[in-house]
Amino acid sequence: MKKLLSLALFSGILLMGMSANAQNDSKPPEDKTKRPSPPATVDVSTSNGVDIKIDYSQPSVKGREIGKEVEPMKGKVWRTGANEATVFEVSKNVTINGKNLPAGKYGLFSIWNGDTWTVIFNKTWNQWGAFNYKDADDILRIDVPNVAQQTPSEKMAFNVGEDGKVSLAWGNVGFEFTVQ
């Protein structure tokens, strides 16, 4: 009798746990378009046959000074966007500014140094921000000059040309690199 009672109690607890888990799974996914920094995607096939996709969130300047009141802070690793880390994906092995990068998905991070940027391709692409960033997971780093924007961009934006030129513009700062 004790065994039967124990089995019934165990079964009841198991069913309650499964029911609670099913209710959590039925929760609708978050509508990311309602965030203050909405998601954006750039997806381009280059003339060299490389598919380049960048998934990121677009922070706005909102009258703040980049580097003082809003990221990127000089000399600090930045997720190169807002919310989740920016994801940079290439469909085949490429060179970026002459350095090799295997096909795959990468977390795109950067360090703004004022006159230059260090652009980082990190194997950990599925993470929130740069809170868990580890430089030991870097696959590639390139240094590029800061590209001052003629017309400041309120929302951060990536552009990818069919020639493989990738550019970032935000406020009055930005950078460029070439994927081949």
N, C-alpha and C positions, 0 to 999 in steps of 0.2 A: 504494500500500500504506500509506504514512504517513497519507494522508487517511482510509482505511478504519479504521486503528487509532485515529486521533484521534476519528473519529465514534463508534466503539464505546466508547471511554473516556468521552467526553462523555455518551453515552446512559446508560452505567452510573451515572455520577455523578448525572444527572438522576433516574433511577429510584430511587436510594438516598435522595435528598432528598425525593421524593414519598412514599416509604414511611415515612420518619421523620415527615413532616408528618401523614400519615394516622394514625400511632400516637398522636401528640399530640392529634389531633382526637377520637380514640375515648376519651379520658380522661373519666370520668364527672364531671358538674358537681359543684361543692362543695355539700354539704348545709348551707345557712346556718342551719338550725334548731339545729345543734350548736354554734354560736358562743356565747361568753359573753353577748353582746348579740344575742339572736335577732331575726329580722325580724318586722315587723308591718305590717298594712295596714288603713287605714280607707277605706271606699268608700261614699259616701252620695249619694243624689239629694235635693236640697233641694226644698222646697215651691215654689221659683221655677223649678224645672226645670234646675238646674245640677248636673252630676255633679262631685263633689269626691273626689279620690283622693289619699291620702298614703301613700307607701311609706317606711318608716324602720326603723331598728334600735333596740332598747330597752336602753339602758344601765341598770344597777342602781346604787343608791346604795352598798350593801354597807358601811354604817357610816361612809362617808367624808363629808367636808364639801364640799358643792357650792361651787365657786368657789375652793377652796383645795387639796383633794386630788383633785378630779375636775372635769372641765369642766362647765359653761361657766365660764371664767375671766372675771372682770369686765373689760369693755372690749375683749375679744378676739372675733374672728369665730369662731363655732362652727357645726358642721354640723347642729346641732339634732337630735342623735341619736348613733349610733355607726356605725362601719364606713363604708359608702358614704354620700355626701351624701343627706340626706332629699329625696325627690322629691314635689313638690306639683303636682297636675294639675287643671285645670278644663276642662270641656267647651265652654264658651262664654265670650265676653267678660264680665267681671264688674267690680264695684267691691269693693275691700277697704278697709273703714273710709272709704269715700267716694272712694278713689283708683282709677283705672282699671288693670286688668290684662287683657291679651288672653288668649284661650283658648290653652291649651298646657301643656307640662311645664316645671317650674322647679326648680332647686336651692333648697331652703329653708334659709337660714342665719339666724343671729340673733346679736345682741350683747347680753349681759346687763350692764346698767349699775347693778344694785342695785335701785333703786326703779322703773326702767323697762327695757324691752327695745326694741331696734331689730330688727324682723323684715324679712328681706331675701328677695326673690324674684329669683333669678339665672338668666340664660338657659342657663348651663352646668349641666345637671342630672345628667349622667352622669360622675361623678367620685368618687374616693375621698376621704372626709373633706373638709377645707377647705384641704388643702395646695396646691391649684392655684387656689383662689378668687381671682377678680379683681373688684374693685369696678367696673371699667369694664363688666362684663357684667351689672350690676344692672339689672333692669327696674323694680323698685319697692322702696321702703323705707317702712315705717310705724313709728311709735313708739307703744308701748302700755305701760300700767302693769304692774308686776309684780303677779301675783295670788297672794297667800300661800295656801297649801293648808291647809285645816282639818285634814285627815288626810294626813300625808305619804305620797307614792306611792313605793314601793321601785323599781319599774320605770317608766321614762319612758313616758308614754302620750299620744296625741292622741285627742281626741274631736271629732266633727263632728255637730252637730244638724241636723234637717231645716230649721230656720230659718236655716242657714248660719253659725251660730256655731261657730268653731273654737277649741278650747282645748288647751293643753299643760300637763301636770302632771308634775312630777318632784321627788321629795323634798318640800321645803316651798316650792318656787318654781313659777312658771308664767306663762302669758300667754293672752290671748284676742284674737281679731279676728273681724270679721263679713264674710262673702262674700255679695254680693247680685248 
